[in-house]
Amino acid sequence: MTKYFTSAYQFGTLGGILSIISFYSLSYLYPDPTNLNLLFGYVLVPIAVFLSIKFFKEYSNSGFLSFSEGMTVGFVTYILLGLLSTFGIWLVLRFSPDLFELIKNQKLEVLIESRDTIISQLGENSYLTTEENMKEMSPWDIALNDGLWKIVPGMFFSIIISIIFRKNPN
């Protein structure tokens, strides 16, 4: 069973660490690093899943890969990446309350700027509910959102990459 997880652990951990480093570095460049970190994640996740499945196929499984093996390796990779990213970003925001307040204020400003559009499309109650929820936002909410947006695309990319790399012994 460990043969399935060796490459997944390596690339999932590396991806999670890179995501945390990206968030922390971007916080010095932009007042709200969350959006750019999500974009970075959309590049990072498929690369991590691709490499973990490819390394598993080539170095642990003698050049063969079933769809289920690819999905298993991909699953462990993107879940580990998402969990590490969530936990790391939560820690960064917990120990940097000024950064959290800056991000929260940026998100509120964007919401206020979009007020008329939101009200015209969804109604005033939706806008007021969203505004109230934004005011009660915690560091965990930001970290969880980042982690989930690494896990959801990871599932999609695992399916595609597993199909592409699938090669069963004859």
C-alpha positions in Angstrom: 0.0 0.0 0.0 2.9 2.4 0.7 3.9 2.1 -3.0 0.8 4.1 -3.8 1.5 6.9 -1.4 5.3 7.5 -1.7 5.1 9.9 -4.7 1.7 11.3 -3.5 3.2 12.2 -0.2 6.2 13.8 -1.8 4.3 16.0 -4.3 1.4 16.7 -2.1 3.7 17.9 0.7 5.8 19.9 -1.7 2.7 21.5 -3.3 1.3 22.4 0.2 4.5 24.0 1.2 4.8 25.9 -2.0 1.2 27.1 -1.6 2.0 28.4 1.9 5.2 30.1 0.7 3.2 31.6 -2.1 0.5 33.0 0.2 3.1 34.4 2.6 5.2 36.0 -0.2 2.3 37.5 -2.0 1.1 39.1 1.3 4.1 41.4 1.0 3.3 42.3 -2.5 -0.5 42.7 -2.4 -2.9 43.7 0.3 -5.1 40.7 -0.5 -2.9 37.7 -1.5 -5.9 35.2 -1.6 -6.9 35.7 -5.2 -3.4 35.4 -6.6 -2.7 32.4 -4.4 -5.8 30.7 -5.9 -4.4 31.4 -9.4 -1.1 29.9 -8.3 -3.0 26.9 -7.0 -4.7 26.4 -10.3 -1.2 25.9 -11.8 0.3 24.1 -8.8 -2.4 21.4 -8.3 -2.3 19.9 -11.8 1.5 19.9 -11.8 1.6 18.1 -8.4 -1.0 15.6 -9.5 0.6 15.0 -12.8 4.1 14.5 -11.3 2.8 12.2 -8.5 0.9 10.0 -10.9 3.8 9.9 -13.5 6.4 9.1 -10.8 4.1 6.4 -9.4 3.6 4.8 -12.9 7.3 5.0 -13.9 9.1 4.2 -10.7 6.8 2.3 -8.4 4.5 0.4 -10.8 6.8 -0.8 -13.6 5.3 1.6 -16.2 1.7 0.4 -15.7 -1.2 2.4 -14.3 -4.8 1.5 -13.8 -7.4 4.2 -13.6 -8.1 3.4 -9.9 -4.4 3.5 -9.1 -4.1 6.9 -10.8 -7.2 8.2 -8.9 -5.8 6.9 -5.6 -2.4 8.6 -6.0 -4.0 11.8 -7.3 -6.5 11.8 -4.4 -3.8 11.5 -1.8 -1.8 14.2 -3.5 -4.5 16.9 -3.8 -6.0 16.2 -0.4 -2.6 16.5 1.2 -1.8 19.6 -0.7 -5.2 21.2 0.2 -4.9 20.2 3.9 -1.4 21.6 4.2 -2.4 24.7 2.4 -5.4 25.2 4.6 -3.5 24.6 7.9 -0.5 26.7 6.8 -2.5 29.7 5.7 -4.6 29.5 8.8 -1.4 29.6 10.9 -0.1 32.6 8.9 -3.3 34.5 9.5 -3.6 33.5 13.2 -0.1 34.8 13.9 -0.5 37.9 11.7 -3.8 39.5 12.7 -2.9 42.7 10.8 -2.7 40.7 7.6 -6.0 39.1 8.3 -7.7 42.5 8.9 -6.2 43.9 5.7 -7.5 40.9 3.7 -10.9 41.2 5.4 -11.1 45.0 4.6 -10.1 44.4 1.0 -12.8 41.8 0.5 -15.4 44.2 2.1 -14.3 47.0 -0.2 -14.8 44.8 -3.2 -18.2 43.8 -1.9 -19.2 47.5 -1.4 -18.0 48.4 -4.9 -20.1 45.6 -6.3 -23.2 46.5 -4.2 -25.4 47.8 -7.1 -24.6 44.8 -9.3 -25.3 42.3 -6.5 -28.5 44.0 -5.5 -29.8 44.1 -9.1 -29.0 40.4 -9.7 -29.7 38.8 -6.3 -31.6 41.3 -4.3 -30.9 43.5 -1.3 -31.3 40.6 1.2 -28.5 38.6 -0.4 -26.2 41.6 -0.3 -26.9 42.3 3.3 -26.5 38.7 4.3 -23.2 38.5 2.4 -22.0 41.8 4.0 -22.9 40.5 7.5 -21.1 37.2 6.8 -18.0 39.1 5.6 -17.9 41.1 8.8 -17.9 37.9 10.8 -15.2 36.2 8.7 -12.4 34.5 10.5 -8.9 33.4 9.5 -10.2 29.8 9.2 -12.8 30.9 6.6 -10.0 32.3 4.3 -7.8 29.3 4.8 -10.6 26.8 4.3 -11.6 28.5 1.1 -8.1 28.3 -0.3 -7.8 24.6 0.6 -11.1 23.7 -0.9 -10.2 25.5 -4.2 -7.2 23.2 -4.4 -9.1 20.1 -3.6 -12.0 20.6 -6.1 -9.8 21.1 -9.2 -7.5 18.3 -7.9 -10.3 15.8 -8.3 -10.9 17.0 -11.9 -7.3 16.9 -12.9 -6.8 13.4 -11.3 -9.5 12.0 -13.5 -8.0 13.5 -16.7 -4.4 12.6 -15.9 -5.4 9.0 -14.8 -7.2 8.5 -18.1 -4.3 9.8 -20.1 -1.6 7.8 -18.3 -3.7 4.6 -18.0 -1.7 1.6 -19.3 -2.6 -1.9 -18.2 -0.4 -5.0 -18.6 -1.5 -7.1 -21.5 
